[in-house]
Amino acid sequence: MISPQAFVDPSAKIGKNVEIYPFAYIEKDVEIGDNCVIMPFVSVLKGTKMGSGNRVFQNTVLGALPQDFNFTGDESELIIGNDNTIRENVVINRATFKGDATVLGNKNTLFEGVHISHDSKIADHCVFGYGVKVSGNSVIDSHAIIGSSAVVQGAHVAQWSMIRGGCRFDKDIPPYIIVSGNPTHYYDINSIVLTKNNFPEKIQKYIATAYRLIYHGNTSIFDALMRIHDQVPMSPEIENIINFVRESEENNNGILI
């Protein structure tokens, strides 16, 4: 159902069983997949490519021009996957340069007032609380939870991590942990979420030991990784921690300490 009171550019590609409510605005060079719902006063701007089963609520703007002084009008994209819930007043910018894209994966939930800036890459099954701000070129891996009013400043947030409300940071957040406060600091491993998602207790103990060596070992990051390799039984989760921390340090951004 497409309301006659909505504006839909004739060249926009609209899938099957899409609901577009009154006063929605759909520009050219837009693709909306099957079974999406576009609520009143939503703007879907050129360069936006959306999969199926997405629900977009009132006053959201998708594909907004990048808020980047380097932007000169290039034809870039915002690519959205399937089954996302995008609540009221969300803004997602498309990328800055031609051939690049801001990406939102599958089955994410963005609550009211979230802003995802240009060239950011969001994976799957993430939750963004009220008013979260994600600056340009940030990376959020799958199953991350970012609490209300947090500010992610060009950082990489790893899988299964939790950012408590109000945190502000520009350093990378390793997998499976909770960070808290302002200044933001390591709090604990994300044990409640890990338990609910069937991570064995033994693996959680290994994860906790690894982070004790990183955050409470009174040594350098390099030495902490060596100690983890020598002292903690190896598993895919421990390999993820080692690889994430090493890559973050090598890329000169560094993990949150």
Buried (B, 14 or more C-beta within 10 A) or exposed (E): EBBEEBEBEEEBEBBEEBBBBEBBBBBEBBBBBEBBBBBBBBBBBBBBBBBBBBBBBBBBBBBBBBBBEEBEEBEBBBBBBBBBBBBBBBBBBBBBBEEBBBBBBBBBBBBBBBBBBBBBBBBBBBBBBBBBBBBBBBBBBBBBBBBBBBBBBBBBBBBBBBBBBBBBBBBBBBBBBBBBEBEBEBBBBBBEBBEEEEBEEEBBBBBBBBBBBBBEBEEEBEEBBBBBEEEBEEBEBBEBBBEBBBEBBEEEBBBBE
